[in-house]
Amino acid sequence: MPDEHAVGGGADRTAPADIRRNRIDTVLRHSPLQPAFRAFAAGRLAVLAYHGIDDPPAFAAQMARLARSARPVSLARVEESLRERRPLPPRSVLVTFDDGDRSLLTHGLPVLARHGIPAAAYVIAGHIGGDRPFWWSEAAHLVAHGGTADALPPGTAPEAAVRLLKQLPDRERRDRLDALRGTASAPAPRQPQLTPADLRTLRRAGVAIGNHTLDHPCLDRCSAEDSAAQVDRAHALLTDWLGEPPTSFAYPNGNLDPHAERALTALGYRSGFLFDHRHDRRLPRRPLRISRLRVNACTTLHRFDTILSGLHPAVHRLRGGR
């Protein structure tokens, strides 16, 4: 199962694992295979999946590279292509952001505007207008502060605890999170979230707003009723705030769920996105199952280049990654 909140970015750090990762990225970037992969990728659709902007200068360098070397397209352009069954132009890239972290507004939007790059943001509707932390951030904090719960062996590291929680049936995950809250020595800090007005600001600036469920469960761990309700309730809130219904969805953690997909179809959604670290066709075969490439704001330019070319995703799959 992919873990969308634990994707290594390759920033310059001193840890041995990061040094080794940077060396591998450099080797891949200068591999004789890179030009061949780049030529092949020019005929595919690259959808970049970001989360927060935790390294603004690195993100700015990525977007500058993208503006020079690719053809950034909007979500509306992708959906028009799907509707008319006409492939997108070569080297098309769609930039997307999951969860709705405020750094998209404060750090990401100025960079996107400077380079004229459209984007799409998939927001967790139940967090809009509040200050509740995302559940995985809260769980990691609680475990780090001594929180315990069934299904989490003693000594489990915070990131490992989040991975284990994602594998539980969703109602069990919620029970374990309650247990962590009751046993940790300190509650998780509050996290200011985007507001409905912020969503409208993003949309006016060329960032389409999409549905990322009500509170970000792994939908394939939910009951059929809960999965559909996650889609429906978030859809209603976003429609009210934006004055029009959203047409695009990103599956939390990338976990495809047939019950959610049926709910999206019934609501008239035009596009849905995975988190599988793959390119897709310039005219994707399944509009509600479009592949995306995992990247983050601190990804080095060497890795960024090999992600766009498809070489990094190919090596990732050869090593057994999902």
N, C-alpha and C positions, 0 to 999 in steps of 0.2 A: 504494500500500500504506500503510495507516495505521501510524504509529509511536507505539506506546502509551507510550513512555518519552521523548517529546519534545513533549508537548502543552502549549502555552502556557497559563498560568494567569491572567495579568493582575494579579499582585500589584503594589503600589505600588513602583516602582523608578524610577531616574532615566534609564535608557537611552531614547533617542528612540523606539525601536520600542515600548517598553512604555508610554510616555506616549501615543503614537498609539493603541495598542490600548485603553488605558483610556478615551480619548475616544470611540472607536467603541462600546465597551460602554455608555457613558453615553447616547449617542445612541439605541442600540437599546433600552435599558431604558425610555426615555421616548418611544419611537416610538408613534404612534397605532395601529400594528399589534399592539403588545404585548397589549392586552386581548383582541383576537380570537384571537390564537394561544393565550393562556392558557385561554380558554374551550374551544377545540378540544382542547388538551392534557389538560384535565380528564377527557376520555373515553378517554385513552390510558394505557398503562403506561410510566412512566419508571424506567429502571434506571440508576443512577449508577455509573460505573466510576472508582474512585479507585486510587491506588497508595499511596505513603507519606504520612504526615502531617508535611509539612515546615513547616507554618505552623499550629500548634495553635490560636491565637486565631481565625484566619480560619476554620478548620474548625469551631470551636465556634459561630461566628456563622452559618455555613451550616446546621448541624444545628438551631440554634434557629429559623432561618427555615423549615426543612423541617417541624419539629414544629408550627409555627403554621399553615402554609399548605397542607400536604399530608397524605396518609394513609400513613405509613410502614408497610410490610408485610414480613413475614419471607419467607425463601426457602421455608419449609415451606408458607406460605399460598399462594405462587405455584404451587408444585408441586401442592398440593391443588386449586387452580383448574384446572390443566392436566389433572389426573387425572379430575376430575368434570365437565370441560368447562363450567364456570360462570365467566363473566367476573369479574374482580376489581372491587372498588368503584371509583367515580370517584376521581381524584386519587391513585391508588395509586403509591407510590414504593418501590423496593427499592434499598438502599444496598449496593454491593459493593466489594471491595478485591482487587486482583491482586498476586501475587508473594509476599506474606507478609512484608513489611517489619516489623521489630520495633516501629516507631513506631505500628502499629495497636494493639499491646498497651499500650504505654506512654503514648501520647497520644490515640489514637482511642477506646479502650474506655471511659475515664472519661466522655468527652463523650457517647458513645452511651448509656451507662447513665443519665446525668443526664437525658437527654431521652426515655428509654424507646424508643429506636430500634433495632430488630433489624437485622442485617446478615449478609452472607456474605463469607467470605474464601477466595480461590482461591490455594492455596499451591503452591510448587514443591517437590515432595517430596524431591528429591535434595539440597536445601539445609537441610532441617530437622535441627536438632541440631548444625550445624557452624558454621564461620565463613568459608566461601568466599564471595567477593563474587559478585553477579549478573554474568553474563558481559558484559552491555552496559556495566555500570559499570567492569568490569575493562578492557574494550577501550578505552573512552574514556580511562581513566587511562594505559594503555600508549601510546596514540597521543600523548597530551599529553606523555609522557616519551620521545619519540623512537622509539617502536616503528614498524617498517616491515613490510610484507607485500605480496605480489602482490595485485593488484586494488585496492590503495589508493594512488592517485597521491600523489607527494610533496607535502607541504603540506596534505593533507586534514585538515580540522578534526575534532576528536573526535566530535562528534554526527553529522557527515556520514559518518565512518568506520563508525559503528554502523549507519546507514541502509544503507550499501553492503554491510556484512556480512550484514544481514538478507535481502538479495536473492540471496545466493549459495546454491547447493545446500548442504544442511546439513553434509555431510562436508567440503566445501571451507571453509565458515565455521570449522569446528573446526581445520582445518589452518592457516588464516590467523591464528587466535587463538594457536595455538602459536608461529607465527612472531613475532607481536608480543611474546609472553612472552620469546622468545629475543633480541630486539633492543632492548627498552626499557631505559632507564637505571635504572629502579626498578620493582619489582613493585607490583601494586595492594595497598592495605592490606586487611587482613582485615575481614570484616563479620559481627559476631555475628548469628546467625539465630534464629528461633523454635525452640523445642524441642518434642518431643511433649507434654510437660506443658503448655506454653504453649497448644498447640492445644486441649487439653482445657479449659483455663481459659477460652479464648475461647468455646468451645462452651457451657459452663455459663452464660456471661454473655449468651447470645443471639446469638452470631455463628456461623452455620453454617460448616462447613469443606468446601470443594470442591477438586476436582482441577484443577491448572494445569500438568500434565505433570511429568516427572521433572527436567528441567533447562532447560525453556523454549526449545526450538528453534521456529522458524517451521515449523509442521507441513506446510504445503504445499511446503516446500523439502526435506522428508524423503522417503526411500523409503517404500513402503507398509509394509514390515516395521518400519522404525524409528518411523514414526508410530504404529502400533498398539502397539509396545513402550513408547513414551513414556506412553501412556494406561494400559496394563496394569500396568507396574511401579510407577507412582505410585499407582494404585488399590490395589495390594497393600500398599504401605507405609502408606497412610492407613487402610486397613481394620485393619491390625495395631495402629496407634497409637490409633485411636479406638474400637476394639471393634465397629465397624459400618462397612459400606461407604459411601463417599460416593455421592451421587446427582446431583451437579451438577458441571459442567465449564465452564471459561472457556478459549477458544482463545487461545494466546499470540499477542500482537500483533493479535488479532482475525482471524487468517488461517484461514478455514474450510478443512477438509481432509476429503474423503470417506472416506479410510481411517480417520482418527480417529473420524469420525462413526459408521462401522460398528462400530468397537470399542466406542464408548460405548453403542450400541444393544444389542450383545451382552451388555454388563455390566449392563444394566438402568438406565442413567442416565435421570433424569426431566427434566433441564433442561440446556441448554448456551447459552453467552452469547458474543456477538460483541463488536466494539469499533467500531461503525460510525457512532456519533454520531447515532442516530435513536431516536425513541420507537417503541413497539410497540403492538399491540392489547392491550386489557385481557384478552383471551384469545388469546395468540399462536398463530398458525397452525402454526408449526414449533417444538415444544418444545426441540429441540436447536440452534436458530438464533435465539435471542431477541436483539433489538437492545439496545444500551446507549448511554448518553450519556457522552461524555468530559468529565471534570471533575477538578480536583485541589484539594488543601487550600489553595492560595493563590489560587484563583479569586476575583475580586472578587464582592461580592454583586450588583452590576449584571449581570455576566455569568452568575452563578449563576441569577438570575431569568430571564434570556432563554434559558438552556439548558433550564430546567424548562418554560418556555412553548413551546419548539419554535422560537422565532424565530431564535436563534443557530444551531441546526442547519440551518434553512432557508437562511439567509444563507451559511453554510459551504458548502452544496451548490451554491448559485448561483455561488459563487466558484471552483467546481471542486474543492472539498475532498472527501476520501473518509473 
